[in-house]
Structure formats: C-alpha cells, structure tokens
Amino acid sequence: MPSGLCIIGSGYSAAALLLHLEARNTPMDGVVVIGPQALGAGQAFGCVNDDFRLNVRAELMQVWPDDPGHFASWAATNITTDRDANTDVGAFYRRRDFASYIASEIRERPALASLPHIKASAMNISPAAGGWNIELDDGSATSASRIVLATGNPPPVWPFCKQIADSPSLVRVPWRGDWPDTIDSDACIVVIGSGLTALDALHTLRRRHHRGKITLIAPDGLLPPVQTGWQNADALEWPQGVRASGFLKFMRDTVGDIPWEDAEWQRRFESLRYHISAAWQRLAAGDQERLIRRFGWLWSLARFRAGPQAFNSAQMLLDAGQLDIVTDLVTGITTDGDGVHKVRLAKDADLSADAVINCSGAGRDPLVTRILDDETAARHQSVRHRPAMTSKLALLQADGTPHPNLFGIGPMTSHVAGDVLGSASIARQARGLAARLAQ
Ligand SMILES: Cc1cc2nc3c(=O)[nH]c(=O)nc-3n(C[C@H](O)[C@H](O)[C@H](O)COP(=O)(O)OP(=O)(O)OC[C@H]3O[C@@H](n4cnc5c(N)ncnc54)[C@H](O)[C@@H]3O)c2cc1C
C-alpha cells in the first residue's frame, strides 16, 4: 500500500507548497520530493550566472502572501555586497539569491529540512492499488498515495523540427547561465528570441565586454519593456459572465490610452493581474483559446517586463551598433567542418554564427506528455499538450472525472489557472492547494 504525498519536481513551486503545508502544521510524515536539483532552485533560480537577475523588484518576489515584504527584508539583511542590485525603481537581486532565500526558509523548519528528497527525475506514473507507481530515470521506482506535479518550466528545444546536438557554441538551454565562459569574446553570436531570456543573454555578454557582433532574431522583433516604479495597484474585480470580447474590453478600458512605458500604465495593468486567474477560469474554453491565439503574444510582452539592468544593456548594445534585431523566424541550423554555424531564416538570407543562443522559451514536459499519451490523464480540450484540470488543480481522468489523488501546481497549470508564472501568484496557488491537501 503506497503511503504519503509525493511532489514531483523540486523547484520553487514544490518549495512554496511545502512551506505552506508546514505553515498549516500539516504532518510531514510520508511526504517525499522527487527532483534532480536542490529544493527551491529549479530552472528559474538554480542558475550560476551572477548577471542573471530577478525580473521584478524584491517586494514582488513573494512566497508569503500575508507578509509580502519578507524576501525584501531578508535580502536587505543578507545581500549586502551587491551594489548593482539597486536601481531607481527598486532592488533587482540576482536570481540565485532568491534560491538562497528559499533554502534558508526551508532550513529554518526542521520538518522540511529533513524531508526525504529523491534526486532523480520521474519518467512515468501509473495507477496502483491505493495510489500511484512512480518510475524514476535511475531505473528504480517508488509509490505514493497522492501526487502533486510541480514540473515547472520544461527545458527549451530548438524552435524548428530537426533538432541538433548541443555543444558549447549551440546553447539550447541558456537558463543556468554557464555558457558565456566557453564563448570567445570576438564570436559572432545569433540570439534566437527577444523575451526576458534574450535580454539576460545580452546583459551577460555586455557585462563580459563581448566584442563580436550580436544578431537577435525574433518574429515580432520587439524587446520587452522595462519595469517601472509603479505603486499601489489595488486588485480590480473582473466583470462576471463576459465572453472574450468583454474580457478584452475590460483590459483595454482599464489601461486606457497611456503609453505602456509609463508607471501609471503598469500600475493599472498590475491591478488587473490579481484576480485574472479567477476571471480566466470563468471564460469558456473557446474564448480562452481565441484570446491566447490572437492576443497571447501581446499579453506576454506587456506582462514580462525586464529588470533595468538587462534592459539598459540591450539599449547600450543597440546604441553602439553591436546589436542588430532581425524580424524573422529561424528554420534550422547546420554546422560546417570549421565549426561555423549557418542559421537559416524563413524570409532573409542565411546568417553565419560562431555561437547560437536559443532563447525561444520553454519546451514540452516529457512526464506530462507521457501521462497524456498513456491516457493516465485527459488532455485539455484546446491546449492539447497540457492536461485537463479542475479549478482546484486536480487533473482529470480519461472519463472526465477529477483524479482524487493527482494534482498540479505552478506554470504547468497556467493554461487553466491563468497567470501563475511569477513567485507571488504561485505562492497564492500553493497556499490554496496546501489547505485542500491538508484536509
Ligand atoms: C529563466 C527563468 C527566469 C525566471 N525569473 C523569474 C523571476 O525573476 N521572478 C519570478 O517571479 N518568476 C520568474 N520565473 C518564473 C518561474 O516560472 C516561477 O517563478 C517558478 O520558479 C516556477 O517554479 P517551478 O518549480 O514550477 O518550475 P521550475 O523552476 O522549472 O522547476 C521545476 C523543477 O522540477 C524538475 N522537474 C521537471 N520535471 C521533473 C520530473 N519529471 N521529475 C522530477 N523533477 C522534475 C526540474 O528539473 C526543476 O528542477 C522565471 C522562469 C524562468 C524559466
């Protein structure tokens, strides 16, 4: 008979759930975590590059919704030598500092500090008497009565069909940030994508005095706007019973005609975000699909603002003429005998590059793919590579009824729960799920 609760994934979502379970005095006997990295670090914060910074100011990195300034106070006390953190619009600490903070929150709680942690990846889960069997990538297996999937941001793949082998100059997963050391400072670099990861890449290259030409390729060619010093964004109540057009109109009316570089635009936008997950879940699936298809890219651009440090680096590289932005799609990469990469574009001529950095976003989750293919869980009706889930975060069975003992948390739920990608929204989700699991 399997025992206990197993959390698959060991990043921030897993840590936030455990912290909220412990805060409710939930007995931790039989709780186990499976994941390759230290608890709390994950793809987002488990990086080794000191140039990679949090993309929101410290006050917005929240694991405790009732004590939102907790990380900012911890950082002010514990991070004293990072002079580059402070900007006109707040302190933007290194990403790895947030992992240190979560680690210290865990260390302070003996029930969590001694929790069993299996340092492996789960390859598959299958129903067993009274719960689940879990197959691990080291060939072993374990079992649990309940599972929470906290698998987060799947590693990126190249944004074209024919995948290519990783090498020091073909960087498929740039998030950890260990790649710049192996790239020559005169190298001609192609960056694929123009979101926050691309800005991290530009920032670390500039900080390392990179001299070679950098070409950034992206379908819209737009860089993210910079964070402003917005304050006092009160949570707005969304209208009930609206369709996609009403949802969009409410957003447009709220932000008005103010330029989006303005702090007031961001304040109004942030006030929309508090209850957007609930409003999103009230929309019909077809309306959700239409909004994602037509406006998903615009939402992402407005939502994911860059920290001032990375934003300024991109502007400096542009002003110096070292960075070019090309509006196009990369369709493939080949490498000649001298190690020079040929980057094929959909519209323009091929580009030659000494190194290519893939900043095109998260890939597909192999474990989720497996359980959908095996029909262990039902597919979402419009986002077919993601599971169907209830608003209480239970995955659905093939017959459409909720699994009583299989849940998800974090970015892997964003197709049903809306904007649960940042630390604060994941923390609110973790608090709610902890309350239900503890019952
Ligand atoms: C590069 C990057 C930077 C970010 N920066 C910020 C920021 O500055 N501020 C902010 O608020 N948010 C940021 N985010 C958003 C981020 O998604 C969330 O804040 C949060 O970290 C997500 O945590 P997670 O644990 O769900 O996912 P992840 O951080 O992706 O961690 C998931 C973990 O689960 C493991 N895992 C996956 N599959 C399995 C499996 N089958 N078996 C076992 N383990 C598995 C992975 O190896 C990983 O360790 C960033 C995201 C990324 C990708």
The ligand as a Gaussian input file, in Angstrom:
#p B3LYP/6-31G(d) Opt

LIG

0 1
 C       14.696000      31.503000     -16.673000
 C       13.537000      31.886000     -15.808000
 C       13.609000      33.027000     -15.021000
 C       12.536000      33.391000     -14.203000
 N       12.638000      34.509000     -13.444000
 C       11.631000      34.831000     -12.611000
 C       11.729000      35.982000     -11.764000
 O       12.704000      36.705000     -11.786000
 N       10.699000      36.238000     -10.925000
 C        9.580000      35.447000     -10.870000
 O        8.682000      35.692000     -10.064000
 N        9.451000      34.371000     -11.690000
 C       10.444000      34.067000     -12.545000
 N       10.322000      32.984000     -13.375000
 C        9.052000      32.264000     -13.367000
 C        9.122000      30.886000     -12.741000
 O        8.380000      30.076000     -13.627000
 C        8.465000      30.736000     -11.400000
 O        8.770000      31.798000     -10.578000
 C        8.877000      29.478000     -10.629000
 O       10.236000      29.478000     -10.404000
 C        8.433000      28.185000     -11.235000
 O        8.814000      27.172000     -10.332000
 P        8.590000      25.663000     -10.682000
 O        9.134000      24.898000      -9.538000
 O        7.173000      25.403000     -11.037000
 O        9.405000      25.431000     -12.011000
 P       10.960000      25.265000     -12.324000
 O       11.735000      26.407000     -11.811000
 O       11.008000      24.987000     -13.787000
 O       11.387000      23.960000     -11.518000
 C       10.849000      22.689000     -11.808000
 C       11.786000      21.656000     -11.266000
 O       11.199000      20.389000     -11.434000
 C       12.136000      19.495000     -12.015000
 N       11.433000      18.513000     -12.814000
 C       10.806000      18.688000     -14.000000
 N       10.288000      17.523000     -14.431000
 C       10.570000      16.590000     -13.481000
 C       10.305000      15.218000     -13.355000
 N        9.644000      14.525000     -14.292000
 N       10.767000      14.575000     -12.247000
 C       11.418000      15.247000     -11.276000
 N       11.703000      16.562000     -11.347000
 C       11.280000      17.223000     -12.449000
 C       13.054000      20.390000     -12.860000
 O       14.304000      19.770000     -13.061000
 C       13.146000      21.627000     -11.979000
 O       14.161000      21.491000     -11.033000
 C       11.366000      32.612000     -14.204000
 C       11.289000      31.479000     -15.008000
 C       12.366000      31.102000     -15.796000
 C       12.273000      29.871000     -16.637000

